[in-house]
């Protein structure tokens, strides 16, 4: 089987786009922009081949001679090139996959076809597959940090360019038609040039909510049913048409946008209410549109077919609604029963939509009764489907109707489950205040951890735990309580499915979870009644730092052993979700220590849950970059510890990953397929004994993690002046000003310590200056020290790389980050340091470790160059370097000017091109954080 069959070469499309962009620049940019763009590109390309200080000096002199407006346009030209190159590569990927499907052979690794064939060849029978599929839950969670750097209007223009490019390849066009398509492409690129990609104002949380909704409206509503269709077809193709393997709806989406309030003062209770209403509004509108479409299709006459008795009974029950509420004529659709039913359904959904819109607008109006919930809508759709099948019209049921059933099963009335997140200290302060307000109550903060849990359990179980006068509470505590009250209201108003988990960041103690349970109890979301315990909230403690990960067993054991918590957990379904933070653990201990601590924490957590008879779902807080847990989803799932996935995977989709994976339905279909096939493979332990990793591999990894963590901490925590170096030779100060998202870059504005800076700007800053150290630093030292000069140890590492998905993914992802790094560019940023001697000393440490890591990784992987095993991605990143090198030099010049201007007014003129340079480099490196 060919993994990469012949396809349209993206180079041809990239060259076409470059030529069209050149035409736009020639006609619509400032006088010298096109010349500057080309000369800088060619000059820095020459420097990549051979360093020439004289040429570098000339190029920097040219950059220094440019005014702010010209610089901004040069940067924009490079940014648009990156986006056009990505479109060309995306089109190429789609055409390549489509070519494989058309050829009729075995499909690419990670396709449903290939995955099922591998399962079949491994002896997995159809009945085993039928047992596995109902256990699946594939749950991507969209987040706003790091927020998507692209504006929606840019995404829409890029979508049009994508479709036009597809047309150029898909259709046999005559010369006139081809020229028309090229003119349309030129027009769209011109629109792109004249649309500002940088937001004028910092986005509000509601802007971020709309950004997340874009991907559902433009892509996912069409894609999700297609995923299920493809899986059903693949099962029939591999196991035969008579194989009884039903495919349940197991995809679900979550969001943090409008629910994540950790360090974000702009997410208020009313923001959360608005977010979930906006979710509901979008999905109801989609259902109405599709039901209107079904009404045009299902025109069956009762004179020519006989609907099922159950369907006819439901029509009879709707008679009063049809005549009274809707005021319809008895004769309308008198002989077209499905159209009549669908018209009633559309009206009911319209009433639901009108009610939601009235509440969004703050209007309290009397409106007709709609559906009580998504289950009632689903029941009506299934009635129509079953009735069609009953009179041999299964083909009519299997098209748009079945797609709508899949959508309702997936999205309900909630669209996606909104997670709420808050930092543990905020809950603790609220609980301290609530106890202090009660007459004769003990001093909560003076309690030991065990005493806190006892006091919290007693309060949760009490029928009237506290007397609360909200007027006497601090604004912070009042708002904390109002979040839980908003959750209770929205569950009642929209759906019990409207919220996912309540995530507690910086969970250090079991009492942190019990505090949230008490606050939920006060809002009526949990507690005890004469009928027994009830719990309508799922709490997910988030373990972020290396220290927290090491204590995950201690904290969760205390919870599982607490009778009150155990009873509440059982009442909520006995499913404990635990979130693992990739970002802070990597910032804290480096990539090796982070990856290994996360691996071990997962194993310990699953073992503990098994011992206590609790089902556990792990929630992976991955970012877009390797330094924040990023990487290809398929490989990431397969690299999880054996027997820890168990059919369920929940993970954050962050930053630029949203547009890369979900903006185009064609790509979204591929990405969802790859993730789900990885989930199926990683869950084989549910139907056969799981494979065990060799114990010697685990021991070696333990040693490597310790060595790598020590090397990283020596640099970050023990090297004198490292934080000053970071703040001076990266654009982290400007990142805080970029209108990427509503979230501050630091937990505390005036605190510039390592603890205060968020993981996102930490990773982003190192990436912008082409050092990318969070994703690889310490890896080279660890391998070098462990293997020494022993060839047997090298052979052992090479075998680990070939046999162990975890170790292979770790080194493969590190290769990508090493490839994106560029020490010759990073060295140029040293011009920005105030203490040159110290900055050069620190850079030498980084550069030495970089070369050491490249050497060791290539030796272990058995490669001659980085990313040889993924040549398409290697070429894509190499292609971008042609424009990244001049951009980095432009950014260095802009940082010098911005920081060097004596007055705020003069500094301001350089801010716009500086912010644009950050956006451009992020686009070129394909990550914001």
SULURPE-V241503 format. One record per helix or strand of 3 or more residues. SS is the DSSP state (@ for helix, = for strand). FROM is the first residue (numbers start at 0). TO is the last residue. If there is no record, write none. Layout:
ss->(SS | SS)
from->(FROM | FROM)
to->(TO | TO)
This chain:
ss->(@ | @ | @ | @ | @ | @ | = | @ | @ | @ | = | @ | @ | @ | @ | @ | @ | = | @ | @ | @ | @ | @ | = | @ | = | = | = | @ | @ | @ | = | @ | = | @ | @ | = | @ | @ | @ | @ | @ | @ | @ | @ | @ | @ | @ | @ | @ | @ | @)
from->(9 | 32 | 52 | 67 | 111 | 125 | 136 | 151 | 174 | 204 | 250 | 268 | 308 | 318 | 336 | 373 | 393 | 416 | 423 | 443 | 448 | 469 | 474 | 498 | 509 | 525 | 531 | 537 | 545 | 551 | 562 | 574 | 581 | 614 | 625 | 632 | 647 | 656 | 664 | 683 | 694 | 721 | 731 | 758 | 772 | 778 | 790 | 804 | 822 | 835 | 870 | 903)
to->(27 | 48 | 63 | 102 | 120 | 132 | 141 | 169 | 192 | 238 | 254 | 296 | 316 | 324 | 359 | 389 | 410 | 422 | 435 | 445 | 460 | 471 | 492 | 504 | 521 | 528 | 534 | 542 | 549 | 559 | 570 | 580 | 611 | 620 | 627 | 637 | 652 | 661 | 681 | 685 | 715 | 728 | 734 | 767 | 774 | 786 | 802 | 819 | 831 | 860 | 899 | 924)
